[in-house]
Amino acid sequence: MTARPDRTLTDAERARIQAYFRTRDALGRPVAPDYAIAQAACDRWAADPARRAMLDLTGDAPRWISFAEFGQASRRLGSALKGLGVAFGDRVIVGLPQSPAAGTAHLAVYRLGAIAVPISIVHGSDAIAHRVSDSGARVGIIDADLWPRIADIPEVRRQCRWIVVHAKAKLADTLAWDEVLATASDRLAPAPVSAETPAMIIYTSGTTGNPKGALHAHRVVDAHAAPIGLAHGGFPQRGDLFWSPADWAWAGGLVDCLLSAWSAGVPIVAFRGRHFEPEVVMKMMAEHGVKNTFLPPTALRMLRLASDTYKGPLPALRSIMTGGEATSAEVLEWAEERLGTIPNEAYGQTEASCILGNASHLHPVKAGSPGFSYPGSLVSIIALDGPRELPAGEVGEMAVRADSQAAFLGYWGRPDATAEKVVDGWLRTGDLGRRDADGYFWFNSRKDDVISSAGYRIGPNEIESCIETHPAVRIAAVIGIPDRERGQVVKAVVELRDPALRTPGLEGELKQLVRTKLAPYEVPRVVEFVEAIPRTVTGKLQRNLLRK
């Protein structure tokens, strides 16, 4: 059973922890110097033409796709990208939902030694423009739903050649996905990539200004092999089938889910849904035999609530990974009883994903704790005034050694920001935490102002800048406020240019502005209008006063 945070472990449980440490440490190994994502996640399985890679549920009927088919399609797309001038080290935007096209696009980019820049289908025009401009991308592969947001920004439209997927008609200034694949050769020699070759730029939440691009090498996928194996109870096992609602544009969805499943030879489900509907999800997982999943705690809570009235069969899951916020004992115990397994809470961030986590089949789980360091990552609690490691019980900053296998190479084009993030050999997370007497890590709070809502890490600056584009707004301050369901939700405090400008529809206008320009998960749930927002003498927002 799940150990509640205040329960003292038995001697037998502590012995299991020590045995787990020995198992975990034995799994640690260096990444092979010639490691390449396309070979590890596709080609080594493609020799068996029947080996399944994806169950595609995005079309009219379920369809299985093999690794061999992905190998051929990604070589064709790689040839086409090469023909468009994409070379080693060039950046390629990938803006696709869960789909065969998304998997194909990523493999193609990695084959060329180019760098994938994922963007989400929920990103608004401003968010897209920043990522395209900052990365210097040459080509973009996007879903048709994204095109209107790109077409309206001339400089973004001109910067890249755009390949559009799922377009119902020919779009001006674009290339059609089907035509590109139909005319390209599937003979493509792999580029000479290594474990340290840059592979992807994943943008952060933007807590201090615009989001920064975290540059990761090919090794990041191999660095997740042992952690994901532990989080999923000995992943892979016969009959495993993976699905997660996590968007493949984020580190969690792309690396922890899609590429890690494929690297283990496990098929993944592509299932499209703009919103998480618990009844639909339970039906889908049960009907198609999903065995492994990553679900944020918010999603688990929604499943728990819906299961009381849901009439269909519950999925019989073998493993659940969770993260992004603390998971309660009630949710863990419900999952064990009703879904058949204890969720393993993990911890990481864009710069270093999956560095802490649990393995409930090997050691007791404490509700709300992300467990211990995973193989390949050395995590500690560091004093705020220097690189001194703190003893158990003391609160400090959670940090991981910068030479850990899962750690990023640095921020794209921002050596100054990299130097602030990596200090004295430690990648400092900005999160405050502690270790207890049994060695479990505990998250306390953010050192900065990031908002953690339903598994999303949301920076206030981008939202504030967006709201301040409204002609009625003088200044905006965004904070997170507690929410029982989501952990936190976004609250916007707004100072108007003139109180007379406050109209009955203004709150809705501001919410729609954020939804259109940024993303739905960044929309303020609460908008408060005030006469004056507290600021320092230098004009800096005093968010700490707004939280009181």
VEXDREN-2710 file (C-alpha; in Angstrom, 1 decimal):
% VEXDREN-2710
k/r/px/py/pz
1/MET/0.0/0.0/0.0
2/THR/1.0/3.6/-0.5
3/ALA/2.9/5.1/2.5
4/ARG/1.3/8.4/3.5
5/PRO/3.7/11.2/4.1
6/ASP/3.5/11.1/7.9
7/ARG/3.8/7.3/8.2
8/THR/7.1/5.9/9.6
9/LEU/8.5/3.2/7.4
10/THR/9.2/-0.3/8.8
11/ASP/12.6/-1.9/8.9
12/ALA/11.5/-4.2/6.1
13/GLU/10.5/-1.3/3.9
14/ARG/13.8/0.5/4.5
15/ALA/15.6/-2.7/3.5
16/ARG/13.6/-2.7/0.2
17/ILE/14.8/0.9/-0.4
18/GLN/18.4/-0.2/0.1
19/ALA/17.9/-3.1/-2.3
20/TYR/16.3/-0.7/-4.8
21/PHE/19.3/1.6/-4.6
22/ARG/21.5/-1.3/-5.6
23/THR/19.3/-2.2/-8.5
24/ARG/19.1/1.5/-9.6
25/ASP/22.8/2.0/-9.4
26/ALA/23.4/-1.1/-11.5
27/LEU/21.3/0.3/-14.2
28/GLY/23.4/3.4/-14.6
29/ARG/25.7/3.2/-17.7
30/PRO/27.3/5.7/-20.0
31/VAL/25.5/6.6/-23.3
32/ALA/27.2/5.0/-26.3
33/PRO/29.2/7.7/-28.2
34/ASP/27.5/6.9/-31.5
35/TYR/24.0/6.9/-30.1
36/ALA/21.4/8.2/-32.6
37/ILE/17.7/8.7/-32.0
38/ALA/16.5/7.4/-35.4
39/GLN/18.4/4.2/-35.1
40/ALA/17.5/3.6/-31.5
41/ALA/13.8/4.5/-31.8
42/CYS/13.1/3.0/-35.2
43/ASP/15.7/1.3/-37.3
44/ARG/16.8/-1.4/-34.8
45/TRP/13.1/-2.6/-34.7
46/ALA/12.3/-2.1/-38.4
47/ALA/14.2/-5.3/-39.4
48/ASP/11.1/-7.2/-38.3
49/PRO/8.4/-6.0/-40.8
50/ALA/5.6/-7.0/-38.4
51/ARG/6.9/-5.1/-35.4
52/ARG/4.2/-2.6/-34.4
53/ALA/5.1/1.0/-33.7
54/MET/1.8/2.9/-33.4
55/LEU/-1.9/2.3/-33.1
56/ASP/-3.3/5.3/-35.0
57/LEU/-6.8/6.3/-33.7
58/THR/-6.8/9.7/-35.4
59/GLY/-8.5/8.5/-38.6
60/ASP/-11.8/6.9/-39.5
61/ALA/-10.8/3.5/-38.3
62/PRO/-8.0/2.1/-36.0
63/ARG/-4.8/1.4/-38.0
64/TRP/-1.5/-0.3/-36.9
65/ILE/1.7/1.1/-38.4
66/SER/5.0/-0.8/-38.2
67/PHE/8.5/0.5/-37.4
68/ALA/9.4/-0.5/-41.0
69/GLU/6.7/1.8/-42.4
70/PHE/7.9/4.7/-40.2
71/GLY/11.5/4.0/-41.3
72/GLN/10.6/4.3/-44.9
73/ALA/8.3/7.3/-44.5
74/SER/10.9/9.2/-42.4
75/ARG/13.6/8.5/-45.0
76/ARG/11.3/9.9/-47.7
77/LEU/10.6/13.0/-45.6
78/GLY/14.3/13.3/-44.8
79/SER/15.1/13.3/-48.5
80/ALA/12.5/15.9/-49.2
81/LEU/13.8/18.1/-46.4
82/LYS/17.3/17.8/-47.7
83/GLY/16.0/18.9/-51.1
84/LEU/14.6/22.0/-49.4
85/GLY/18.0/22.8/-48.2
86/VAL/17.9/21.4/-44.7
87/ALA/21.4/20.6/-43.6
88/PHE/23.2/19.3/-40.5
89/GLY/22.4/21.6/-37.5
90/ASP/19.5/23.4/-39.2
91/ARG/16.3/23.9/-37.3
92/VAL/12.9/22.5/-38.4
93/ILE/9.6/23.4/-36.8
94/VAL/7.4/20.4/-36.0
95/GLY/3.9/21.6/-35.1
96/LEU/1.7/18.5/-35.2
97/PRO/-0.7/16.7/-32.8
98/GLN/-0.4/13.1/-31.8
99/SER/-0.3/11.4/-35.2
100/PRO/1.8/9.3/-37.6
101/ALA/3.0/12.5/-39.2
102/ALA/4.4/13.7/-36.0
103/GLY/6.5/10.6/-35.4
104/THR/7.6/10.6/-39.1
105/ALA/8.7/14.2/-38.9
106/HIS/10.8/13.8/-35.8
107/LEU/12.6/10.8/-37.1
108/ALA/13.3/12.5/-40.4
109/VAL/14.8/15.6/-38.7
110/TYR/17.0/13.4/-36.5
111/ARG/18.2/11.4/-39.5
112/LEU/19.6/14.6/-41.1
113/GLY/21.4/15.7/-38.0
114/ALA/19.0/18.7/-38.0
115/ILE/17.3/20.0/-34.9
116/ALA/13.6/19.6/-34.2
117/VAL/11.7/22.6/-32.7
118/PRO/8.4/21.3/-31.5
119/ILE/5.5/23.7/-31.2
120/SER/2.0/22.9/-29.8
121/ILE/-1.2/22.9/-31.8
122/VAL/-2.6/25.1/-29.0
123/HIS/0.0/27.8/-29.3
124/GLY/-1.2/31.1/-30.5
125/SER/0.4/33.4/-33.1
126/ASP/2.7/35.3/-30.7
127/ALA/4.1/32.0/-29.1
128/ILE/4.7/30.6/-32.6
129/ALA/6.3/33.7/-33.9
130/HIS/8.8/33.8/-31.0
131/ARG/9.8/30.1/-31.4
132/VAL/10.2/30.4/-35.2
133/SER/12.2/33.7/-35.0
134/ASP/14.4/32.7/-32.0
135/SER/15.3/29.3/-33.4
136/GLY/16.0/30.6/-36.9
137/ALA/14.1/27.6/-38.4
138/ARG/14.3/27.1/-42.2
139/VAL/11.4/24.7/-42.7
140/GLY/8.2/24.0/-40.8
141/ILE/6.1/20.9/-40.8
142/ILE/2.7/21.8/-39.4
143/ASP/-0.9/20.7/-39.1
144/ALA/-3.4/22.6/-41.2
145/ASP/-5.1/24.0/-38.1
146/LEU/-1.9/26.0/-37.3
147/TRP/-1.6/27.6/-40.8
148/PRO/-4.0/30.5/-40.2
149/ARG/-2.0/31.5/-37.1
150/ILE/1.2/31.5/-39.2
151/ALA/-0.2/33.0/-42.4
152/ASP/-1.3/36.1/-40.5
153/ILE/2.3/37.0/-39.6
154/PRO/4.2/37.9/-42.8
155/GLU/7.7/37.6/-41.4
156/VAL/7.0/34.2/-40.0
157/ARG/5.3/33.0/-43.1
158/ARG/8.4/34.2/-45.2
159/GLN/11.1/32.8/-42.9
160/CYS/10.3/29.1/-43.5
161/ARG/9.2/26.8/-46.3
162/TRP/6.0/25.2/-44.8
163/ILE/4.9/21.6/-45.3
164/VAL/1.2/21.3/-44.2
165/VAL/-0.4/18.1/-43.1
166/HIS/-4.2/17.4/-43.2
167/ALA/-5.0/20.3/-45.5
168/LYS/-8.3/19.9/-47.2
169/ALA/-7.3/22.1/-50.1
170/LYS/-4.1/23.5/-51.5
171/LEU/-2.8/26.4/-49.4
172/ALA/-0.9/29.2/-51.0
173/ASP/2.9/29.3/-50.3
174/THR/2.9/25.8/-48.8
175/LEU/3.8/22.3/-49.7
176/ALA/1.3/19.4/-49.3
177/TRP/2.5/16.6/-47.0
178/ASP/1.2/13.8/-49.2
179/GLU/2.8/15.3/-52.4
180/VAL/6.1/15.7/-50.6
181/LEU/6.2/12.1/-49.5
182/ALA/5.0/10.7/-52.8
183/THR/7.8/12.3/-54.9
184/ALA/10.7/11.8/-52.5
185/SER/13.2/8.9/-52.4
186/ASP/13.4/6.5/-49.4
187/ARG/17.1/6.2/-50.0
188/LEU/18.7/8.4/-47.4
189/ALA/22.2/7.9/-45.9
190/PRO/22.1/8.7/-42.2
191/ALA/24.0/11.8/-41.1
192/PRO/27.1/11.3/-38.9
193/VAL/25.4/12.1/-35.6
194/SER/26.7/11.3/-32.2
195/ALA/25.3/11.2/-28.6
196/GLU/26.3/14.8/-28.2
197/THR/24.9/16.1/-31.5
198/PRO/22.0/18.6/-30.9
199/ALA/18.7/17.0/-31.6
200/MET/15.9/19.2/-30.3
201/ILE/15.1/22.7/-28.9
202/ILE/12.2/22.6/-26.4
203/TYR/11.0/26.0/-25.1
204/THR/10.6/26.7/-21.4
205/SER/7.7/28.3/-19.7
206/GLY/9.2/31.7/-19.9
207/THR/9.3/32.8/-16.2
208/THR/11.6/35.7/-16.9
209/GLY/10.8/37.2/-20.3
210/ASN/10.3/35.2/-23.4
211/PRO/10.6/31.4/-23.3
212/LYS/14.1/30.1/-23.7
213/GLY/15.0/27.2/-26.0
214/ALA/16.5/24.3/-24.1
215/LEU/18.9/22.5/-26.5
216/HIS/19.1/18.8/-26.0
217/ALA/21.4/16.3/-27.6
218/HIS/20.6/12.8/-29.0
219/ARG/21.7/11.3/-25.7
220/VAL/18.7/12.7/-23.9
221/VAL/16.5/9.8/-25.2
222/ASP/18.9/7.1/-24.1
223/ALA/19.2/8.9/-20.7
224/HIS/15.5/8.2/-20.2
225/ALA/15.8/4.5/-20.9
226/ALA/16.5/3.3/-17.3
227/PRO/14.2/5.9/-15.6
228/ILE/11.3/5.1/-17.8
229/GLY/11.9/1.4/-17.4
230/LEU/11.7/1.9/-13.6
231/ALA/8.7/4.2/-13.7
232/HIS/6.8/1.6/-15.8
233/GLY/7.6/-1.4/-13.8
234/GLY/10.2/-3.1/-15.9
235/PHE/9.3/-1.5/-19.2
236/PRO/9.1/-3.1/-21.7
237/GLN/7.1/-6.3/-21.1
238/ARG/5.1/-8.5/-23.5
239/GLY/1.8/-6.9/-24.5
240/ASP/2.8/-3.3/-23.4
241/LEU/0.9/-0.6/-25.3
242/PHE/1.6/3.1/-24.3
243/TRP/-0.6/6.1/-24.4
244/SER/-0.6/9.5/-22.7
245/PRO/-2.6/12.7/-23.3
246/ALA/0.7/14.6/-23.0
247/ASP/1.3/16.8/-26.1
248/TRP/4.3/15.6/-28.1
249/ALA/5.5/19.2/-28.3
250/TRP/6.7/19.1/-24.7
251/ALA/9.7/17.4/-23.1
252/GLY/7.3/15.1/-21.1
253/GLY/5.3/14.1/-24.2
254/LEU/8.0/13.9/-26.7
255/VAL/10.9/12.4/-24.7
256/ASP/9.3/10.6/-21.8
257/CYS/6.5/9.2/-23.9
258/LEU/6.9/8.9/-27.7
259/LEU/10.6/8.5/-28.1
260/SER/11.1/6.5/-24.9
261/ALA/8.4/4.0/-25.8
262/TRP/9.8/3.6/-29.3
263/SER/13.3/3.2/-28.0
264/ALA/12.1/0.3/-25.9
265/GLY/10.3/-1.2/-28.9
266/VAL/6.9/-0.5/-27.3
267/PRO/4.0/0.7/-29.6
268/ILE/2.3/3.9/-28.7
269/VAL/-1.3/5.1/-29.3
270/ALA/-1.9/8.3/-31.3
271/PHE/-5.2/9.7/-30.0
272/ARG/-6.4/13.2/-30.8
273/GLY/-8.3/15.3/-28.3
274/ARG/-8.2/19.0/-27.5
275/HIS/-9.6/18.3/-24.0
276/PHE/-9.2/15.5/-21.5
277/GLU/-12.6/13.7/-21.3
278/PRO/-12.3/11.0/-18.6
279/GLU/-15.1/8.8/-19.9
280/VAL/-13.7/8.9/-23.4
281/VAL/-10.2/8.1/-22.2
282/MET/-11.3/5.2/-20.0
283/LYS/-13.3/3.7/-22.8
284/MET/-10.4/4.1/-25.3
285/MET/-7.8/2.6/-23.0
286/ALA/-10.0/-0.4/-22.0
287/GLU/-11.1/-1.0/-25.6
288/HIS/-7.6/-1.0/-27.1
289/GLY/-5.8/-2.6/-24.2
290/VAL/-3.5/0.3/-23.2
291/LYS/-1.2/-1.1/-20.5
292/ASN/1.2/1.9/-19.8
293/THR/0.4/5.6/-19.5
294/PHE/1.6/8.9/-18.3
295/LEU/-1.2/10.9/-16.6
296/PRO/-0.7/14.2/-14.7
297/PRO/-2.3/14.1/-11.2
298/THR/-5.1/16.4/-12.4
299/ALA/-6.1/13.7/-15.0
300/LEU/-5.9/11.0/-12.4
301/ARG/-8.3/13.0/-10.2
302/MET/-10.7/13.5/-13.1
303/LEU/-10.6/9.7/-13.8
304/ARG/-11.3/9.0/-10.1
305/LEU/-14.3/11.3/-10.0
306/ALA/-15.7/10.0/-13.3
307/SER/-15.3/6.4/-12.3
308/ASP/-18.1/6.6/-9.8
309/THR/-20.7/7.1/-12.5
310/TYR/-18.8/5.5/-15.5
311/LYS/-20.6/2.3/-16.6
312/GLY/-18.0/0.8/-18.9
313/PRO/-15.0/-1.3/-18.0
314/LEU/-12.0/0.4/-16.4
315/PRO/-8.7/0.0/-18.2
316/ALA/-6.4/-2.7/-16.8
317/LEU/-3.1/-0.8/-16.6
318/ARG/0.2/-2.3/-15.8
319/SER/2.0/1.0/-15.1
320/ILE/1.2/4.6/-14.6
321/MET/3.7/7.5/-14.5
322/THR/2.7/10.9/-13.2
323/GLY/4.3/14.2/-12.5
324/GLY/4.0/18.0/-12.7
325/GLU/2.5/18.3/-9.3
326/ALA/2.2/16.3/-6.1
327/THR/-0.1/13.3/-6.1
328/SER/-2.3/12.7/-3.0
329/ALA/-2.5/9.4/-1.1
330/GLU/-6.2/9.2/-2.0
331/VAL/-5.5/9.2/-5.7
332/LEU/-2.6/6.7/-5.5
333/GLU/-4.7/4.3/-3.4
334/TRP/-7.7/4.6/-5.8
335/ALA/-5.4/3.9/-8.8
336/GLU/-4.0/0.9/-7.1
337/GLU/-7.4/-0.5/-6.2
338/ARG/-9.3/0.4/-9.4
339/LEU/-6.7/0.6/-12.1
340/GLY/-4.4/-2.2/-10.8
341/THR/-1.2/-0.3/-10.2
342/ILE/0.4/2.5/-8.0
343/PRO/1.3/5.6/-10.1
344/ASN/5.0/6.5/-10.0
345/GLU/5.4/10.2/-9.5
346/ALA/8.5/11.6/-11.2
347/TYR/10.1/15.1/-11.4
348/GLY/12.0/17.1/-13.9
349/GLN/11.9/20.2/-16.0
350/THR/12.5/21.1/-19.6
351/GLU/16.2/21.5/-19.0
352/ALA/16.5/18.1/-17.3
353/SER/13.5/15.8/-17.5
354/CYS/12.8/12.7/-15.4
355/ILE/15.7/13.1/-13.0
356/LEU/13.7/12.0/-9.9
357/GLY/11.1/9.4/-9.6
358/ASN/9.6/6.3/-8.0
359/ALA/9.5/2.6/-8.8
360/SER/6.6/1.2/-6.8
361/HIS/7.3/-2.4/-7.8
362/LEU/10.7/-2.1/-6.1
363/HIS/10.3/0.2/-3.1
364/PRO/7.5/1.8/-1.0
365/VAL/6.0/5.0/-2.4
366/LYS/5.4/8.1/-0.2
367/ALA/2.4/10.0/-1.5
368/GLY/3.5/13.5/-2.7
369/SER/7.1/12.6/-3.0
370/PRO/8.9/12.1/-6.4
371/GLY/11.1/9.5/-4.8
372/PHE/14.8/9.3/-5.5
373/SER/17.3/10.1/-8.1
374/TYR/16.9/8.1/-11.3
375/PRO/19.9/6.4/-12.9
376/GLY/22.2/8.8/-14.8
377/SER/21.2/11.8/-12.7
378/LEU/22.7/13.0/-9.5
379/VAL/20.2/15.2/-7.7
380/SER/20.8/17.1/-4.4
381/ILE/19.5/19.9/-2.2
382/ILE/21.8/22.9/-2.5
383/ALA/22.1/25.9/-0.2
384/LEU/20.7/29.1/-1.7
385/ASP/23.9/31.0/-1.0
386/GLY/26.4/28.6/-2.7
387/PRO/27.0/25.1/-4.0
388/ARG/26.9/23.5/-0.5
389/GLU/24.9/20.3/-0.3
390/LEU/22.4/20.4/2.6
391/PRO/21.6/17.5/5.0
392/ALA/18.3/15.8/5.3
393/GLY/15.5/18.0/6.6
394/GLU/16.9/21.3/5.4
395/VAL/15.1/23.2/2.7
396/GLY/17.2/24.4/-0.2
397/GLU/17.2/24.5/-4.0
398/MET/16.8/21.2/-5.9
399/ALA/19.7/20.8/-8.3
400/VAL/21.1/18.2/-10.6
401/ARG/24.7/17.8/-11.8
402/ALA/25.1/19.5/-15.1
403/ASP/26.9/16.6/-16.5
404/SER/24.0/14.2/-15.8
405/GLN/22.9/12.4/-19.0
406/ALA/19.4/13.9/-19.1
407/ALA/20.7/17.5/-18.7
408/PHE/20.5/20.0/-21.6
409/LEU/23.4/21.4/-23.6
410/GLY/22.4/24.9/-22.8
411/TYR/19.9/27.6/-23.9
412/TRP/19.8/28.2/-27.6
413/GLY/21.7/31.4/-28.4
414/ARG/21.7/32.4/-24.7
415/PRO/25.0/31.7/-23.1
416/ASP/24.2/34.3/-20.5
417/ALA/21.1/32.5/-19.4
418/THR/22.9/29.2/-19.4
419/ALA/25.6/30.6/-17.1
420/GLU/22.8/31.7/-14.7
421/LYS/21.2/28.3/-14.8
422/VAL/24.3/26.2/-14.4
423/VAL/26.4/27.3/-11.4
424/ASP/29.5/25.5/-10.0
425/GLY/28.6/22.4/-12.0
426/TRP/25.0/22.3/-10.7
427/LEU/21.9/22.8/-12.9
428/ARG/19.7/24.7/-10.5
429/THR/16.0/24.0/-11.0
430/GLY/14.6/27.1/-9.2
431/ASP/12.5/24.8/-7.1
432/LEU/12.8/24.6/-3.3
433/GLY/12.7/21.2/-1.7
434/ARG/14.2/18.9/0.9
435/ARG/15.1/15.3/1.6
436/ASP/13.7/13.4/4.5
437/ALA/15.5/10.9/6.7
438/ASP/14.7/8.0/4.4
439/GLY/16.2/9.8/1.4
440/TYR/12.9/10.7/-0.4
441/PHE/12.9/14.1/-2.1
442/TRP/10.0/16.6/-1.5
443/PHE/9.1/19.6/-3.5
444/ASN/8.3/22.7/-1.4
445/SER/7.7/25.6/-3.7
446/ARG/9.0/27.6/-6.7
447/LYS/11.9/29.9/-6.0
448/ASP/10.6/32.1/-8.8
449/ASP/7.1/32.9/-10.0
450/VAL/6.3/30.0/-12.2
451/ILE/2.8/28.7/-12.0
452/SER/2.2/24.9/-11.8
453/SER/-1.3/24.2/-13.1
454/ALA/-2.6/20.7/-14.1
455/GLY/1.0/19.6/-15.0
456/TYR/1.8/22.7/-17.1
457/ARG/4.6/25.0/-16.0
458/ILE/3.3/28.5/-16.9
459/GLY/5.5/31.7/-16.8
460/PRO/3.7/34.9/-15.9
461/ASN/5.7/37.3/-18.2
462/GLU/4.3/36.1/-21.5
463/ILE/0.7/36.3/-20.2
464/GLU/1.3/39.8/-18.8
465/SER/2.8/41.0/-22.1
466/CYS/-0.2/39.6/-24.0
467/ILE/-2.8/41.2/-21.7
468/GLU/-1.0/44.6/-21.9
469/THR/-1.5/44.7/-25.6
470/HIS/-5.2/45.4/-24.9
471/PRO/-5.8/49.2/-25.3
472/ALA/-7.6/49.4/-22.0
473/VAL/-4.8/47.9/-19.9
474/ARG/-2.0/49.9/-18.3
475/ILE/-0.2/47.0/-16.6
476/ALA/-0.9/43.4/-15.7
477/ALA/0.5/41.1/-13.1
478/VAL/0.0/37.3/-13.2
479/ILE/0.2/35.0/-10.3
480/GLY/-0.8/31.5/-9.4
481/ILE/-3.5/30.9/-6.8
482/PRO/-4.3/27.6/-5.1
483/ASP/-6.8/25.3/-6.7
484/ARG/-8.0/22.0/-5.4
485/GLU/-8.3/20.4/-8.8
486/ARG/-5.3/21.8/-10.7
487/GLY/-2.9/22.7/-7.9
488/GLN/-2.8/26.3/-9.1
489/VAL/-4.7/28.4/-11.6
490/VAL/-3.7/31.6/-13.4
491/LYS/-4.9/34.8/-11.9
492/ALA/-4.4/38.1/-13.7
493/VAL/-4.4/41.4/-11.7
494/VAL/-5.1/44.3/-14.1
495/GLU/-4.6/48.0/-13.7
496/LEU/-6.6/49.9/-16.4
497/ARG/-5.5/53.1/-18.1
498/ASP/-8.8/54.6/-16.9
499/PRO/-11.3/53.0/-14.6
500/ALA/-14.0/54.2/-17.0
501/LEU/-12.7/51.7/-19.6
502/ARG/-13.9/48.7/-17.5
503/THR/-16.9/47.3/-19.4
504/PRO/-19.0/44.2/-18.7
505/GLY/-17.2/42.3/-21.5
506/LEU/-13.6/43.4/-20.7
507/GLU/-12.8/40.3/-18.6
508/GLY/-13.9/38.0/-21.5
509/GLU/-11.9/40.1/-24.0
510/LEU/-8.7/39.6/-22.0
511/LYS/-9.3/35.9/-21.6
512/GLN/-9.9/35.5/-25.3
513/LEU/-6.8/37.6/-26.1
514/VAL/-4.6/35.1/-24.1
515/ARG/-6.4/32.1/-25.6
516/THR/-5.8/33.4/-29.2
517/LYS/-2.3/34.7/-28.8
518/LEU/-0.8/32.2/-26.4
519/ALA/-2.6/28.9/-25.3
520/PRO/-5.8/27.8/-23.6
521/TYR/-3.9/26.5/-20.5
522/GLU/-2.5/30.1/-20.0
523/VAL/-5.9/31.8/-19.9
524/PRO/-6.5/33.4/-16.5
525/ARG/-9.3/31.7/-14.6
526/VAL/-9.6/34.8/-12.4
527/VAL/-9.3/38.4/-13.4
528/GLU/-9.1/41.1/-10.8
529/PHE/-9.2/44.8/-11.6
530/VAL/-7.3/47.1/-9.2
531/GLU/-6.6/50.8/-9.0
532/ALA/-2.8/50.3/-8.8
533/ILE/-0.6/47.2/-8.9
534/PRO/2.2/47.3/-6.3
535/ARG/5.6/48.0/-7.8
536/THR/9.1/48.7/-6.5
537/VAL/10.8/52.1/-7.0
538/THR/12.4/50.7/-10.1
539/GLY/9.0/49.6/-11.5
540/LYS/9.3/45.9/-10.8
541/LEU/6.1/44.1/-10.0
542/GLN/5.7/43.0/-6.4
543/ARG/3.9/39.7/-7.0
544/ASN/4.6/38.6/-3.4
545/LEU/2.3/41.4/-2.2
546/LEU/-0.4/40.2/-4.6
547/ARG/-0.3/36.7/-3.3
548/LYS/-1.0/37.8/0.3
END
